[in-house]
Amino acid sequence: MAITRVGLIQMSCESSTEANLAKAVARVREAGENGARLVCLPELFRAQYFCQREDHALFATSESIPGPSTAALSEVVREFKLVLVASLFERRAPGLYHNTAAILDHASTTPDNISSIYRKMHIPDDPLYYEKFYFTPGDLGFLSQRTSAGQIGTLVCWDQWYPEGARVTALKGAETLFFPTAIGWHPSEKQEFGERQYDAWQTIQRAHAIANGVFVCAVNRVGHEHGDVEHNGKMLRGPGDHTAADGIEFWGGSFIADPFGRILAKASHDKEEILYADLDANEVEVTRQHWPFLRDRRIDAYGGITSRFLD
């Protein structure tokens, strides 16, 4: 019976990219010291969420993969024999950038122990989430990664709202889905819509666990951010007047669900913490035996799913 301890790093982000990387390294080390072997950082952890505006100067904060972040994180990965999911602003080529999750595996012999990457497929463009300005949509498809800690799949933030992505990733063999995330409330909307927004976010991901018979691990950041970014000694100030009424209040609430959608562990909405759970890989098979959703799929009848709309 294979039991793997998962650690989700729910953290706040400062303006300094160097400080955030140092914090991430320290938190991953702490997770390793507490027995975690599969660890995930939140989306774009190296900076405050900068997509609150469109600013060409922010492309300077991107990095190659492998690069400075994977170099620093791989030292801890090797020290504690970890598998780590790290979400980064990837500079693929001049003028070509992705929102990319690097999967580092101590057992991999590649540079910085990078066993695989996943490039975010669904790119949002909403008020204060102007990601289409920065990121090219992923071109690697949905992937399952075979790691020393088991078969996993990684999707990123906006991907979590699409059942198709989770389904394809599970059909490729992933038994644990990771969703590094940066999502929160607009302060003006929180009182009226806040509870239902968080509930929808958790519900859709629990549904992925149920529909596919997999574990789901969703990790978010916390804190009220205005998108200030300090990089290489230069401060790039975010939009707005930096009061409590603007910016984004990231809602935390990271959680781990089992293959039938039960919440195994849930983090607070406003504190930094590491969320742990011990996952039994046998539960995937047992759950699918009793709830055989994959067996009963009518794969002959789903042709329309690749159309934008059936009219």
C-alpha positions as a Markdown table, in Angstrom:
| # | Residue | x | y | z |
|---|---|---|---|---|
| 1 | Met | 0.0 | 0.0 | 0.0 |
| 2 | Ala | 1.7 | 3.3 | -1.2 |
| 3 | Ile | 1.1 | 6.2 | 1.2 |
| 4 | Thr | 2.5 | 9.6 | 0.0 |
| 5 | Arg | 2.5 | 12.7 | 2.1 |
| 6 | Val | 1.5 | 15.8 | 0.2 |
| 7 | Gly | 2.4 | 19.3 | 1.3 |
| 8 | Leu | 0.6 | 22.4 | -0.2 |
| 9 | Ile | 2.4 | 25.7 | 0.4 |
| 10 | Gln | -0.2 | 28.4 | 1.1 |
| 11 | Met | 1.9 | 31.6 | 1.2 |
| 12 | Ser | 1.6 | 35.4 | 0.9 |
| 13 | Cys | 3.8 | 37.2 | -1.6 |
| 14 | Glu | 5.8 | 40.4 | -1.0 |
| 15 | Ser | 6.8 | 42.9 | -3.6 |
| 16 | Ser | 10.4 | 41.5 | -3.8 |
| 17 | Thr | 10.8 | 38.6 | -6.2 |
| 18 | Glu | 14.0 | 37.5 | -4.3 |
| 19 | Ala | 12.2 | 37.5 | -1.0 |
| 20 | Asn | 9.4 | 35.4 | -2.4 |
| 21 | Leu | 11.9 | 32.9 | -3.8 |
| 22 | Ala | 13.7 | 32.7 | -0.5 |
| 23 | Lys | 10.4 | 32.2 | 1.3 |
| 24 | Ala | 9.3 | 29.4 | -1.1 |
| 25 | Val | 12.6 | 27.6 | -0.6 |
| 26 | Ala | 12.2 | 27.8 | 3.2 |
| 27 | Arg | 8.6 | 26.6 | 3.0 |
| 28 | Val | 9.5 | 23.6 | 0.7 |
| 29 | Arg | 12.3 | 22.7 | 3.1 |
| 30 | Glu | 9.8 | 22.8 | 6.1 |
| 31 | Ala | 7.4 | 20.6 | 4.2 |
| 32 | Gly | 10.3 | 18.1 | 3.5 |
| 33 | Glu | 11.3 | 18.2 | 7.2 |
| 34 | Asn | 7.7 | 17.2 | 8.1 |
| 35 | Gly | 7.6 | 14.2 | 5.8 |
| 36 | Ala | 6.0 | 15.6 | 2.6 |
| 37 | Arg | 7.3 | 13.9 | -0.6 |
| 38 | Leu | 4.9 | 15.7 | -3.0 |
| 39 | Val | 4.9 | 19.4 | -2.6 |
| 40 | Cys | 3.2 | 22.2 | -4.6 |
| 41 | Leu | 3.7 | 26.0 | -4.6 |
| 42 | Pro | 0.9 | 28.5 | -5.6 |
| 43 | Glu | 0.7 | 30.0 | -9.0 |
| 44 | Leu | 3.4 | 32.5 | -10.0 |
| 45 | Phe | 4.7 | 32.5 | -6.4 |
| 46 | Arg | 7.8 | 34.6 | -7.2 |
| 47 | Ala | 5.8 | 37.9 | -7.4 |
| 48 | Gln | 2.7 | 39.6 | -6.3 |
| 49 | Tyr | 0.0 | 38.9 | -8.9 |
| 50 | Phe | 1.2 | 41.4 | -11.5 |
| 51 | Cys | -1.6 | 40.7 | -14.1 |
| 52 | Gln | -3.7 | 43.3 | -12.4 |
| 53 | Arg | -2.5 | 45.6 | -15.2 |
| 54 | Glu | -0.8 | 45.5 | -18.6 |
| 55 | Asp | 2.8 | 46.7 | -18.3 |
| 56 | His | 5.6 | 45.8 | -20.8 |
| 57 | Ala | 8.2 | 46.4 | -18.1 |
| 58 | Leu | 7.0 | 43.3 | -16.2 |
| 59 | Phe | 8.2 | 40.9 | -18.9 |
| 60 | Ala | 11.7 | 41.5 | -17.3 |
| 61 | Thr | 10.5 | 39.4 | -14.4 |
| 62 | Ser | 10.2 | 36.3 | -16.6 |
| 63 | Glu | 12.9 | 33.6 | -16.6 |
| 64 | Ser | 14.0 | 30.6 | -18.5 |
| 65 | Ile | 13.3 | 27.0 | -17.4 |
| 66 | Pro | 15.7 | 25.8 | -16.1 |
| 67 | Gly | 16.6 | 29.1 | -14.5 |
| 68 | Pro | 17.3 | 30.9 | -11.2 |
| 69 | Ser | 14.1 | 29.6 | -9.5 |
| 70 | Thr | 14.5 | 25.9 | -10.4 |
| 71 | Ala | 18.2 | 26.1 | -9.5 |
| 72 | Ala | 17.4 | 27.2 | -6.0 |
| 73 | Leu | 14.4 | 24.9 | -5.5 |
| 74 | Ser | 16.3 | 21.8 | -6.9 |
| 75 | Glu | 18.7 | 21.9 | -4.0 |
| 76 | Val | 15.9 | 21.3 | -1.6 |
| 77 | Val | 14.3 | 18.7 | -3.9 |
| 78 | Arg | 17.5 | 16.7 | -3.8 |
| 79 | Glu | 18.1 | 17.2 | -0.1 |
| 80 | Phe | 14.7 | 15.8 | 0.9 |
| 81 | Lys | 14.1 | 13.5 | -2.1 |
| 82 | Leu | 11.0 | 15.4 | -3.2 |
| 83 | Val | 8.7 | 15.9 | -6.1 |
| 84 | Leu | 7.9 | 19.6 | -6.4 |
| 85 | Val | 5.4 | 21.5 | -8.6 |
| 86 | Ala | 6.6 | 25.1 | -9.1 |
| 87 | Ser | 4.6 | 27.7 | -11.1 |
| 88 | Leu | 6.8 | 30.2 | -13.0 |
| 89 | Phe | 6.7 | 33.0 | -15.5 |
| 90 | Glu | 8.5 | 31.3 | -18.3 |
| 91 | Arg | 10.5 | 33.2 | -21.0 |
| 92 | Arg | 10.6 | 30.6 | -23.8 |
| 93 | Ala | 12.1 | 32.9 | -26.4 |
| 94 | Pro | 12.3 | 36.7 | -27.1 |
| 95 | Gly | 8.7 | 37.9 | -27.0 |
| 96 | Leu | 7.3 | 34.5 | -26.2 |
| 97 | Tyr | 6.1 | 33.8 | -22.6 |
| 98 | His | 4.1 | 31.2 | -20.8 |
| 99 | Asn | 2.5 | 30.6 | -17.4 |
| 100 | Thr | 4.4 | 27.3 | -16.8 |
| 101 | Ala | 4.5 | 24.7 | -14.0 |
| 102 | Ala | 7.9 | 23.0 | -13.7 |
| 103 | Ile | 7.8 | 19.5 | -12.1 |
| 104 | Leu | 11.1 | 18.8 | -10.3 |
| 105 | Asp | 11.8 | 15.2 | -9.2 |
| 106 | His | 14.9 | 14.3 | -7.2 |
| 107 | Ala | 15.1 | 11.0 | -9.2 |
| 108 | Ser | 15.4 | 12.9 | -12.5 |
| 109 | Thr | 18.9 | 13.4 | -13.9 |
| 110 | Thr | 18.0 | 16.4 | -16.1 |
| 111 | Pro | 19.2 | 20.0 | -15.3 |
| 112 | Asp | 17.7 | 21.2 | -12.0 |
| 113 | Asn | 15.9 | 17.8 | -11.7 |
| 114 | Ile | 13.1 | 19.1 | -14.1 |
| 115 | Ser | 11.3 | 15.9 | -15.2 |
| 116 | Ser | 8.5 | 17.8 | -17.0 |
| 117 | Ile | 6.8 | 21.1 | -17.6 |
| 118 | Tyr | 3.1 | 22.0 | -18.2 |
| 119 | Arg | 2.1 | 25.2 | -19.9 |
| 120 | Lys | -1.2 | 26.7 | -18.8 |
| 121 | Met | -3.8 | 26.0 | -21.5 |
| 122 | His | -6.7 | 28.3 | -20.5 |
| 123 | Ile | -5.6 | 32.0 | -20.2 |
| 124 | Pro | -8.1 | 34.4 | -18.7 |
| 125 | Asp | -8.8 | 38.1 | -19.5 |
| 126 | Asp | -11.0 | 39.5 | -16.8 |
| 127 | Pro | -10.8 | 42.7 | -14.7 |
| 128 | Leu | -7.5 | 42.6 | -12.7 |
| 129 | Tyr | -6.7 | 39.2 | -14.3 |
| 130 | Tyr | -5.2 | 40.4 | -17.6 |
| 131 | Glu | -3.2 | 37.3 | -18.4 |
| 132 | Lys | -3.7 | 37.3 | -22.1 |
| 133 | Phe | -1.3 | 40.3 | -22.3 |
| 134 | Tyr | 1.5 | 38.2 | -20.8 |
| 135 | Phe | 1.0 | 34.6 | -21.6 |
| 136 | Thr | 0.8 | 32.6 | -24.7 |
| 137 | Pro | -1.6 | 29.6 | -24.3 |
| 138 | Gly | 0.1 | 26.3 | -23.7 |
| 139 | Asp | 1.1 | 24.1 | -26.6 |
| 140 | Leu | 2.0 | 20.9 | -24.8 |
| 141 | Gly | -1.6 | 19.7 | -24.2 |
| 142 | Phe | -2.8 | 18.1 | -21.0 |
| 143 | Leu | -0.2 | 15.9 | -19.4 |
| 144 | Ser | 0.3 | 13.1 | -16.9 |
| 145 | Gln | 3.7 | 13.0 | -15.3 |
| 146 | Arg | 5.2 | 9.8 | -14.0 |
| 147 | Thr | 7.2 | 10.7 | -10.9 |
| 148 | Ser | 9.1 | 9.0 | -8.1 |
| 149 | Ala | 6.1 | 9.9 | -5.9 |
| 150 | Gly | 3.4 | 8.5 | -8.2 |
| 151 | Gln | 1.5 | 9.5 | -11.4 |
| 152 | Ile | 0.4 | 13.1 | -11.2 |
| 153 | Gly | -1.1 | 15.7 | -13.4 |
| 154 | Thr | -0.7 | 19.5 | -13.2 |
| 155 | Leu | -3.1 | 22.1 | -14.3 |
| 156 | Val | -2.9 | 25.9 | -13.5 |
| 157 | Cys | -5.6 | 28.1 | -12.0 |
| 158 | Trp | -8.1 | 29.0 | -14.8 |
| 159 | Asp | -7.7 | 25.4 | -16.1 |
| 160 | Gln | -9.5 | 24.3 | -12.9 |
| 161 | Trp | -12.9 | 25.5 | -14.3 |
| 162 | Tyr | -12.8 | 23.2 | -17.3 |
| 163 | Pro | -13.9 | 19.5 | -16.8 |
| 164 | Glu | -12.2 | 18.6 | -20.1 |
| 165 | Gly | -8.7 | 19.4 | -18.9 |
| 166 | Ala | -9.1 | 17.3 | -15.7 |
| 167 | Arg | -10.7 | 14.5 | -17.7 |
| 168 | Val | -7.9 | 14.3 | -20.3 |
| 169 | Thr | -5.2 | 14.5 | -17.7 |
| 170 | Ala | -6.8 | 11.6 | -15.7 |
| 171 | Leu | -7.3 | 9.6 | -18.9 |
| 172 | Lys | -3.6 | 9.9 | -19.5 |
| 173 | Gly | -3.0 | 8.2 | -16.2 |
| 174 | Ala | -2.8 | 10.9 | -13.5 |
| 175 | Glu | -4.0 | 9.8 | -10.1 |
| 176 | Thr | -3.4 | 13.1 | -8.3 |
| 177 | Leu | -4.2 | 16.4 | -9.8 |
| 178 | Phe | -2.4 | 19.6 | -8.7 |
| 179 | Phe | -3.9 | 23.1 | -9.3 |
| 180 | Pro | -1.5 | 25.8 | -8.3 |
| 181 | Thr | -3.7 | 28.9 | -8.2 |
| 182 | Ala | -3.8 | 32.7 | -7.6 |
| 183 | Ile | -7.5 | 33.6 | -7.1 |
| 184 | Gly | -9.2 | 36.0 | -4.8 |
| 185 | Trp | -12.0 | 38.6 | -4.2 |
| 186 | His | -12.4 | 42.0 | -5.6 |
| 187 | Pro | -12.9 | 43.9 | -2.3 |
| 188 | Ser | -16.1 | 45.6 | -3.6 |
| 189 | Glu | -17.6 | 42.3 | -4.4 |
| 190 | Lys | -16.6 | 40.2 | -1.3 |
| 191 | Gln | -19.5 | 41.0 | 0.9 |
| 192 | Glu | -22.2 | 40.1 | -1.7 |
| 193 | Phe | -20.5 | 37.4 | -3.7 |
| 194 | Gly | -17.5 | 36.2 | -1.7 |
| 195 | Glu | -18.9 | 33.1 | -0.1 |
| 196 | Arg | -20.5 | 31.8 | -3.3 |
| 197 | Gln | -17.4 | 32.5 | -5.3 |
| 198 | Tyr | -15.2 | 30.4 | -3.0 |
| 199 | Asp | -17.8 | 27.7 | -2.8 |
| 200 | Ala | -18.0 | 27.5 | -6.6 |
| 201 | Trp | -14.1 | 27.3 | -6.8 |
| 202 | Gln | -14.0 | 24.4 | -4.3 |
| 203 | Thr | -17.0 | 22.6 | -5.8 |
| 204 | Ile | -15.8 | 22.5 | -9.4 |
| 205 | Gln | -12.5 | 20.9 | -8.3 |
| 206 | Arg | -14.1 | 18.4 | -5.9 |
| 207 | Ala | -16.2 | 17.5 | -8.9 |
| 208 | His | -13.0 | 16.7 | -10.9 |
| 209 | Ala | -12.0 | 14.4 | -8.1 |
| 210 | Ile | -15.4 | 12.6 | -8.2 |
| 211 | Ala | -15.8 | 12.4 | -11.9 |
| 212 | Asn | -12.3 | 11.0 | -12.5 |
| 213 | Gly | -11.7 | 9.1 | -9.2 |
| 214 | Val | -8.5 | 11.0 | -8.4 |
| 215 | Phe | -7.1 | 13.1 | -5.6 |
| 216 | Val | -7.2 | 16.8 | -6.1 |
| 217 | Cys | -4.8 | 19.3 | -4.5 |
| 218 | Ala | -5.6 | 23.0 | -4.9 |
| 219 | Val | -3.1 | 25.5 | -3.5 |
| 220 | Asn | -3.8 | 29.2 | -3.4 |
| 221 | Arg | -2.0 | 32.3 | -2.1 |
| 222 | Val | -3.2 | 34.6 | 0.7 |
| 223 | Gly | -3.0 | 38.3 | 1.3 |
| 224 | His | -4.3 | 41.6 | -0.1 |
| 225 | Glu | -2.2 | 42.6 | -3.1 |
| 226 | His | -1.9 | 45.6 | -5.4 |
| 227 | Gly | 0.6 | 44.0 | -7.8 |
| 228 | Asp | 3.7 | 45.8 | -6.7 |
| 229 | Val | 6.8 | 44.0 | -8.0 |
| 230 | Glu | 10.4 | 44.7 | -7.0 |
| 231 | His | 12.9 | 43.0 | -9.3 |
| 232 | Asn | 16.6 | 43.5 | -9.8 |
| 233 | Gly | 16.4 | 46.7 | -7.7 |
| 234 | Lys | 13.6 | 48.2 | -9.7 |
| 235 | Met | 10.1 | 48.8 | -8.2 |
| 236 | Leu | 7.1 | 48.4 | -10.5 |
| 237 | Arg | 4.1 | 49.8 | -8.7 |
| 238 | Gly | 0.7 | 48.2 | -9.3 |
| 239 | Pro | -2.4 | 50.0 | -10.3 |
| 240 | Gly | -4.9 | 51.9 | -8.2 |
| 241 | Asp | -4.6 | 54.0 | -5.1 |
| 242 | His | -3.4 | 51.1 | -2.9 |
| 243 | Thr | -6.3 | 51.3 | -0.5 |
| 244 | Ala | -8.4 | 48.5 | 1.0 |
| 245 | Ala | -11.0 | 49.1 | -1.7 |
| 246 | Asp | -8.8 | 48.1 | -4.6 |
| 247 | Gly | -6.4 | 45.3 | -5.5 |
| 248 | Ile | -7.2 | 41.6 | -4.9 |
| 249 | Glu | -7.8 | 39.9 | -1.6 |
| 250 | Phe | -6.5 | 36.3 | -2.3 |
| 251 | Trp | -8.8 | 33.9 | -0.5 |
| 252 | Gly | -6.4 | 31.1 | 0.4 |
| 253 | Gly | -8.6 | 28.2 | 1.3 |
| 254 | Ser | -6.3 | 25.6 | -0.2 |
| 255 | Phe | -7.6 | 22.0 | 0.1 |
| 256 | Ile | -7.0 | 18.4 | -0.6 |
| 257 | Ala | -9.9 | 16.1 | -1.7 |
| 258 | Asp | -10.0 | 12.3 | -2.0 |
| 259 | Pro | -11.2 | 10.4 | -5.1 |
| 260 | Phe | -14.8 | 10.8 | -4.0 |
| 261 | Gly | -14.5 | 14.5 | -3.3 |
| 262 | Arg | -14.3 | 14.4 | 0.5 |
| 263 | Ile | -12.2 | 17.2 | 1.9 |
| 264 | Leu | -9.2 | 15.6 | 3.7 |
| 265 | Ala | -7.6 | 18.9 | 4.7 |
| 266 | Lys | -8.5 | 22.6 | 4.2 |
| 267 | Ala | -6.5 | 25.8 | 4.9 |
| 268 | Ser | -7.7 | 29.1 | 6.3 |
| 269 | His | -8.6 | 32.1 | 4.2 |
| 270 | Asp | -6.1 | 34.5 | 5.6 |
| 271 | Lys | -3.0 | 32.7 | 7.0 |
| 272 | Glu | 0.2 | 31.3 | 5.6 |
| 273 | Glu | 0.4 | 27.6 | 6.3 |
| 274 | Ile | 1.4 | 24.3 | 4.9 |
| 275 | Leu | -1.4 | 21.9 | 4.3 |
| 276 | Tyr | -0.6 | 18.2 | 4.7 |
| 277 | Ala | -2.4 | 14.9 | 3.9 |
| 278 | Asp | -1.3 | 11.3 | 3.5 |
| 279 | Leu | -2.7 | 9.9 | 0.2 |
| 280 | Asp | -3.2 | 6.2 | -0.2 |
| 281 | Ala | -2.8 | 5.4 | -3.9 |
| 282 | Asn | -5.0 | 2.3 | -3.5 |
| 283 | Glu | -8.0 | 4.6 | -2.9 |
| 284 | Val | -8.1 | 5.5 | -6.6 |
| 285 | Glu | -8.6 | 1.9 | -7.7 |
| 286 | Val | -11.1 | 1.1 | -4.9 |
| 287 | Thr | -13.2 | 4.2 | -5.6 |
| 288 | Arg | -13.2 | 3.5 | -9.4 |
| 289 | Gln | -14.3 | -0.1 | -8.7 |
| 290 | His | -17.3 | 1.0 | -6.7 |
| 291 | Trp | -18.1 | 4.1 | -8.8 |
| 292 | Pro | -17.1 | 3.0 | -12.3 |
| 293 | Phe | -17.6 | 6.3 | -14.1 |
| 294 | Leu | -14.7 | 5.7 | -16.5 |
| 295 | Arg | -16.1 | 2.3 | -17.4 |
| 296 | Asp | -19.5 | 3.6 | -18.3 |
| 297 | Arg | -18.5 | 6.6 | -20.4 |
| 298 | Arg | -20.2 | 6.6 | -23.8 |
| 299 | Ile | -17.1 | 7.5 | -25.8 |
| 300 | Asp | -19.1 | 6.9 | -29.0 |
| 301 | Ala | -21.4 | 9.8 | -28.2 |
| 302 | Tyr | -19.2 | 12.7 | -27.3 |
| 303 | Gly | -18.1 | 14.0 | -30.7 |
| 304 | Gly | -19.7 | 17.4 | -30.1 |
| 305 | Ile | -17.4 | 18.2 | -27.2 |
| 306 | Thr | -14.7 | 19.5 | -29.6 |
| 307 | Ser | -17.1 | 22.1 | -31.1 |
| 308 | Arg | -17.3 | 25.7 | -29.7 |
| 309 | Phe | -21.1 | 25.4 | -29.6 |
| 310 | Leu | -23.6 | 23.1 | -31.2 |
| 311 | Asp | -26.0 | 25.3 | -33.1 |
